[in-house]
């Protein structure tokens, strides 16, 4: 997700959320022509009567081919406000997603990205979220931060190489970790980490907020969810919270402005959708940018080195 030094970083995550060509064997997912969108090849002509979203066909709680995700519902609100027909192009959220969808002109709107993602043009943030500690309510744990004693005795499930591994390592907890791969495994459901928590394979799950909050709410076993404290001022690579925006193509300024207007008019409806899905969201930090923090971090390191050098001279 720090690829949202990059996500969906991603981080994109970070959030590094990009995708493979759709699976032709699945009747719900249209086949994508691998040549479509390339320079000199046939491209879709944008239909301005559409609100055409780039989405994953099986990534709840964000989206699915039945349009049951929270991003699907937000897109529905925006399309209705703008008087446009809501349509989708599907591809799996893996490497190549942006190239195969938005940039190939197969769709025009990406519902979740960070505002400092330099590969797209973004709206202002419409929500902000971060990572969660999740554990069973009957565990007796009381975990609120990285120094909580109960965390030190738990088996901790965490996505390897994600930003939360930085504070985990800084607090000497890596020996407790059970790492999960960052690159999405299409053989596993999006709920896999919470599923392992419920089964007892791990004691605490450290999960990206929308995924953790949604599946914790769906769980038949009562779970506790706790917002993980921000860590970027200690180490920017451990940034836990991200503003989330809607993305369009770099040159699509008018579309971005149109969507921004719809976001502004419907923020209350959007917040209700987030709450209904159990998506944790906190106050948006205006101007938040991982690159700005990273530059401050570099400048701070330079000052420390300069002070140390001055003391030796």
C-alpha positions, 0 to 999 in steps of 0.5 A: 500500500505504500505504493501510494508512495503510491492504494489502493501507496496503494498504498497504494497500498502501496495501495498498489491496486492494479489488475489482470485481464478478466477471466473469460471463463467467468460469464459475469466478466467480459473478455478484454481484448489485449490489443484494445487501447494500445497506440494505433489499435482500436479504442472505445469511444467515450460515451458521455451518457455513461458513468463507466466505472473500472472495478474488480468483479470479486473484491468485496466490500469494494465491488463485485459483478453483482454491484453489491460493494460499497464503491458500487453503491457510491458510484450509483449515487454519483451516477444518479446525481449526474443523470448518467447510466451506471456501467462497469468494466471489470478486471481483477485488482492486480498488476496491470489494472490501471493499464488495462482499464482506465488508461486503455479507455475501457472505463472512465472512473476509478472509485478508490485511489489516493489523491497523490497518485501521480498516475491519475487525476484525482478528486478531493478526498471523500473519505479517509481510512487506515489499518485496524487491529482485530481480535475476538471479543472473548479473547480478553485482549485489550489492544489499543496501540503497538505497546499493548502487552496483549499484542506481545503475546499474540500470534499476529496476522499481517500482510507482508511488506505492508506499512504496518510491518514497520511499527511491528518491527520497530516494537520487536513484534516481528517474531509474533507475525504470520505474514500473508502475501501482498499480491492478491491470491485469486484462490482466496476470498478477500476475507482470508485474514479475518477468516483465519482469525475466526478459525483461531489460526491467528490471535490478532489480525492487522487488516486494511480498514475497509476489508477488516471493518466489513468482514468483522461486521459480517462475522458470526463470531463477535470481533473487536476492531481498533483503529491503529494509531498513525505512525508516519511521524515516527517513520513515514514508511509506516503510514497507517492512514490515507485519504481516498479519492476518485480517479480519472485519466490525467487529461480528464479535468472536466470529468474530474470537476463534474464528479467533484460536484456530485461528491460535494452534493452527496457526502452525507449519503456517502458517509451513510454507505460507509457506515452501513458497510462497516467501513471505518473512516476518520476525519479527512486531513486536507493536503495529506500527502505521503510524498510531503511527509517523506520529503520532511523525513529526508530533511529531518535526517539531513539536519540530524547528520548536519548537527552530528557533523558540526559536533565533530568539527 
